[in-house]
C-alpha cells in the first residue's frame, strides 16, 4: 500500500480578491472549529527566503499535529517562489496544510516585471499540479446581478430592476463595496423594496468614495474610467468647494499609498501596517493591494503632479474642472 500523504497545499488564485478571501475565511473557520479555536500561522514571503519558511515548517505545535499555514506574497518574491517550487516534493512529507494566494491583476505587464511574470507562470503550473487549487475569475455583469439578488434576499431586501442597476453602478461593480452597500441598506430600511429614490439618497458618490475609485483607475492606467469618474462627480457636485474636497481626498490617497509602500519596502506586512501606521485600517485595507501597481518613484511623481495642479488652481492659472481632468494626462 502506498504511503498516505497527509500534507496538502491549497492554492487560491484569480482576479476576484473578494471571493478568494471569502474562501480563505471558510477554510480558516473550519480549521479553528476543529482545533479548539487555534489560529492559523501567517508567513509573509515578501523580503524573506525559503530557509525562514523551512524553519517554520520544522516547528511543531504542542496541541495540533496538523497546522494551517497561510503564505502571503509568495508570488511577489521570485527567489522564494522558485525555491518553494523546487522543494514542493519535499513539502509533501509535512503534516501541515499550506494555503497559497495569488491575487491576479489586470494591466500588470511591463518590462520591469517580465522576469517575475515568467517565474510566476512556471511556478503556478507546478503548484497547480501538486495542490488542491481553485481559481476565482471576475464575475460577469449578469453574475454580479445574481450575486446581489441572492445576498439581498438573505437580508430580506428586494430591488426593482432600475434600482438594482443603479446600485451596482454606484458601487462600481465591486463586491466589497456592494457588500458594504447592502449592509447600509439593511440598516436604513431593515427589509423590503429598494427603489431608485432610496439608492440616490444613500449612494450619491461622495468625494471620499470617488477618490478611492480615481486612484484605482490611475493604478490600472485606465484613462477612460478616470475621466468617467471625474466628469460624473463634477456633474453631480456643482459647488466649487466640492472640487477642492475631491482634490484633497485624491492627495490623501496618494500620500497614504506612499506611506504603505514605504512600510512594504521595509519588509512590513499588512497586519503590521494596519496596527502601527497612522492610517485608518480601512484606508490600509482599500489601498494595500494597489501598491503592487506602483513603484515609489512613480507614486511620488504622481503626487508632485497633483500638487502642481492644485497650486495652479489656487493661484488662478487653471480652473478646478480642467485641473482634475488634466491629472491623468500627466501620468
N, C-alpha and C positions, 0 to 999 in steps of 0.2 A: 504494500500500500504506500503510495507516495506521501511524503511529509506534508502535513496540513500547514497552509500558510495563514497565520493569524494576522499578519500585517496588512494594512490597507492604505492606499493613497487615494484620496478623493480630490479630483480636480474640478473646480467650479470656474467656468470661463465664459466670456462673451461680452456683448455691448451693454446688456441690461444690468447695470450695477444694482438696481433696486431688488430684482429677483435673485441675484447672486447672494446678496447679503441676507435676504429673507430665507433662502435655503440654508445658509450658514447658521442663522438663528435657530432653525429647526434642528439641525444636527447638534448644535451646542446644547439646546434644551433637552434633547433626548439623552445626550451623554450625562448631563447633570442629574437628570431624574434617575438614571441607572446607577449613579456613583455618589449618592448622598450629597448632591449639591456641589461637588468638586468642580472648580472652574477649569476650562481648557488652558493650556500653555500657549503663549503667543511668542513667536520668533519672527522678528523683523529682519529680513535678509539685506536690507539696504545698508551698504558700507560694512558688511560683515563677510567672513569667509566660511567655507564649508566646515573647517575644523571646529568652529564655535557651534555649528549646528550638530555636528557629530558628537561633541561633548554633551550637548543637551540630551541626545538620544541615549547616551550611556547612563545618564542619571535615572534613578528609579524611584517611584513613589512608594511610600511605606504602606499605603492603603489600596492602591489600584495597580494591577499588573498592566492593564491597557490604559494608556493616556491618550488624550486628544490634543494634538499639536497643530495650531494654525500657523502656516508660513506665509507671512506678508512680504510683498515687494520682491519675491523671488525672480520674477521676470524683468526686473529693473536692473539687476546686478548680473552682468554677463558671466563673470568668473564663477560665482557661487552657483549660478544656474547650470553652467556646463559641468561643474563638479557634482552637483545633485544628480544630473542625468547619467554621468559616468558611474555613479555609485548606486544606481537605482536597484540593481540586482541584489546588492548587499542589504539595502534597506528592507528588503522583503523578510529578512531574518529578525527584524524588530517586532515587538509586540504592540507597538503604538499605532494609532490611526493619525495620519498626517493629512491635513487639508491644505491644498494649494490653490491660490487665487490668481486669475489673470483677467484684469479689467481692460478689455479692449476699448480703443477709442478711434474715432474717425479722424482722417487728415493728420495722421501721425508720421507719415513717411517723409524723411528729409535726409540729406547727405550725412548728417551727423549721427543719425540713428540706424543707418543701413546695417552695420556690423551687428548691433544689438538685435535688430529685427531678424537677421539671418539666424542668429543663435536661438532666438525665441521660437522661430518656426521649427528648427531642428529638434529642440528640446521639447516643444509642445507635442510633437509627434511621438517622441519617446515616452513622455509622461502619460499620454493618452493610452498607449499600448499597455502600460503597467498600472493603470488606475481605474477606479470607477469614476467616470467623468460625465459631466453634464454641461451642455452649452446653453446659454441664455441669450437669444437674439432679441433685438428690439421689437416691440410689438407693432403690428400694423395699425393703421387708424381704426379699422374695424375691431381688432383685438383690444385696443385701448377702450373703445366704447363698451365692449362686452365686459371688460375688467371693471370699469367704473360702475356699470349697472349692477354687477354682482356684489361689489363692495357696498354700494348704496343700499341694495336690498338687505344686506346684513345689518345695516343701521336703520332699517325701516324708512328709507328715503326713496323717492322715485322722481325721475326727471321727465319734463316734456322734451320733445325732440330738439327744439331750438335751444332750450336751457342746457341740455347735455353737450351740444356742440360748443356753445359759448363757454361753458365751464371748462371743457378740455382745452380750448384755445387760450383762455385766460391763464391757465396753468401750464402753457407751453408744452402740452402732451408729456409732461414729466411725471413719472409715477410717484416720486417723493412728494412733489408739490400737490398732485391730485389727492394723495392720501391725507395730507395736511388739510387740504380744502374740504374733503368730505367730513373730517372731524370738526372743522369750523362750521360747516352747515349743520351737522348733528347738534352742535352746541347752540346754534341760533334758532333752528325750528324744531329740534328734537326728532320729529318724524313727520312724514307726509310728502306733499308735492313740492318739488323745487322748480321755480319759474325763472324766466329771464329777468324779471324785476328783482328777485332775490339775489341772483348772480351779480347783476350790475351793482346792487347795493353793497355786496360784500367783497367783490373781487375786482373792482376797477384797479388796474395796476398802480401800485404806489411807487415812489421813486426808489425805495429800497429794493423792491422786487424787480423793477426794471433794471436797476444797476447790476444785480446778480445775473440777469439774463443777458445784458450787454457784455459783461465780462465773459460769459460763456461763448457768445458769438465771436468776441475777439480771440478767445482761446482756440476756437475752431476755425479761425480765419474765414468766417462766414460773413462777408461784406453785405450780402443781400439781407440776411437775418438781422444784422446790426442796424441797417438803415430802416428796416421794417419796424423794429422795436423803438428806435428813436422817434420816427415820424408818428407812430401810433401814440406814443407818450405825449409828444408835442400837441397832437390833435386833441387829446383828452385833458390836457393841463395847460390852459391858456395863460395863467399868471406867470409873470417874469420870475418871481421868486421860486416857482417850481422848477424852472430851468437850472437855477443855481443849486437847488436841492439835489437834482439829478447829477450835476457835475461833481458836487461834493461827495455824493454816495459812490460814484464810479471811482473817484480818487481814493476814497476809503477802502474800497475793494482791492484796488491795485496796491496800496500800502500794506494791506493785510496779506496779499499774495507774496509780497516781498518778504514780509516777516516770516510767514510759513516756510517759504523757500529757503530762507536763511537757516531756520531750525533743521530742515531736512538735510541741507548740505553739511550740517554739523553732526548728522547721524541720529537725530532725534525722531521718534516715531509719533504717530497720530495721537496716542494716549498722552504722551509727554507734552506735546504742543497744546493740547486741549486744557491740560491742567496748569502748565507753567507759563504760557504766554499771556499777554494782557488781553488777548482776543476772546470774545464770547465763544463758547463751544459751538454754538450754532453756526457762526461765521467760519470756524475751522472746518466743521462738517461740510459746509457748502463749497468751500474753496480748496480743500486739501487735494482732491484728485486732479484739480485743474492745474496745479503747479507742474504736473508732468509735461504740459504743453509749452512751458516756457523755460528758458534759462534765465539766470539772474540779470544778465546784460540786457536782454530783451524787455524784461519787466521794468527795469529802471529807465530804458529808452521810452517805453510807452507812457510811464508816469511823467517823465520830463515833457513829452509832447502835450499831455493833458495840462500840465502846469502852465506851459506857454500859451495854450489856447485860453485857459482861464484868465491869465494875465491880460491877454489881448481883449477879451470881453470886458474886463473890469476897467480898462483904460479907454474903451470905446472904439477900438480898431475894427472889431468884428461884432456881429450880432450873436446872441447866445444860440439861436437855432442853427446858424451857419457853423458855429464852433462845434456844436455837438455832432453835426454831420461830417465835419472836417476830420475828426479824430481818426476815423477808420482809414482815411487816405494816407495817414502819416505812419501807418504800421506796416 
